[in-house]
Amino acid sequence: MQTLSYQGLKIAARNQSKIEDFLVVEAPLQININNEAYTVVMRTPNDDFELIRGLLFAEDIYKKSAPLSYQIIKEDAHIPAIINVPISADDLGKGYLNKRTLLSVSSCGICGKKELADVKVTGNTLAKTYFSSENLHKMFVKMSVFQETFQKTGGSHAAAIFDKNQELLTTKEDIGRHNAVDKTVGYLLQKESLQKATYLFVSGRVSYEIVSKAFIAKIPIIVAVSACSSLAVDFAKEFGICLIGFSRDNKMTIYSNLEYLIETEHV
């Protein structure tokens, strides 16, 4: 299996002095499908294949379990600038008809949408998943250990996915919150283990696109260190997702499906 990993850091001089400062890298990546431009994403250049796999899954472009192949068409300073993904016509999902030919910036996961109908996500409500809160803080600590880019720059987001036993499955960093989520989902898709995903932890706030990505990946519990938007809460209620915000200092705010929380884990 192919893998890509690049250092997401850049050294810069601070105030024209000799003090070195680390900056999180933000760079464009053009994604082609069958040699035709599909979208341009602004991302931190690491785990690009995982990012693409997760994005195409979330956008209903490719939902098959078979692995994808990736072709690096162009590089800029040894960083992929254009990657082509060959997908047979029979395997292309309905989402490909709504081509995201617009730029998707690092702060927005739905900037390439062209119509309001493209924002709506449909599907069956997720099954209730019961859990206790005693290990939520421990899971955040596990995620933070892998936030090397954030520790050096203070400018990146992280996402982590845990299984029902609170075991860490994967964690990724990116300048974009939604990109970090796509990278984690894409990684598990490539490992054929997305079905184990139970908890999605994010280092920042939760808005609509994070909830929609979790729903499509069938992840029933989202835990954020920061705030949640009104639309995120509305859709979490509709999708059957337990949405938790402000999870810090052993405190939290549960915005949807409070009944999932129990005193002890179900056996």
Secondary structure as GFF3:
##gff-version 3
##sequence-region A 1 267
A	DSSP	beta_strand	9	13	.	.	.	ID=ss1
A	DSSP	beta_strand	20	24	.	.	.	ID=ss2
A	DSSP	beta_strand	27	33	.	.	.	ID=ss3
A	DSSP	beta_strand	36	43	.	.	.	ID=ss4
A	DSSP	alpha_helix	48	58	.	.	.	ID=ss5
A	DSSP	beta_strand	71	76	.	.	.	ID=ss6
A	DSSP	beta_strand	79	85	.	.	.	ID=ss7
A	DSSP	three_ten_helix	89	91	.	.	.	ID=ss8
A	DSSP	three_ten_helix	94	97	.	.	.	ID=ss9
A	DSSP	beta_strand	103	104	.	.	.	ID=ss10
A	DSSP	three_ten_helix	116	118	.	.	.	ID=ss11
A	DSSP	alpha_helix	136	145	.	.	.	ID=ss12
A	DSSP	alpha_helix	148	153	.	.	.	ID=ss13
A	DSSP	beta_strand	157	162	.	.	.	ID=ss14
A	DSSP	beta_strand	168	174	.	.	.	ID=ss15
A	DSSP	alpha_helix	177	190	.	.	.	ID=ss16
A	DSSP	three_ten_helix	194	196	.	.	.	ID=ss17
A	DSSP	beta_strand	199	202	.	.	.	ID=ss18
A	DSSP	alpha_helix	208	216	.	.	.	ID=ss19
A	DSSP	beta_strand	221	224	.	.	.	ID=ss20
A	DSSP	alpha_helix	230	239	.	.	.	ID=ss21
A	DSSP	beta_strand	242	248	.	.	.	ID=ss22
A	DSSP	beta_strand	251	254	.	.	.	ID=ss23
A	DSSP	three_ten_helix	258	260	.	.	.	ID=ss24
###
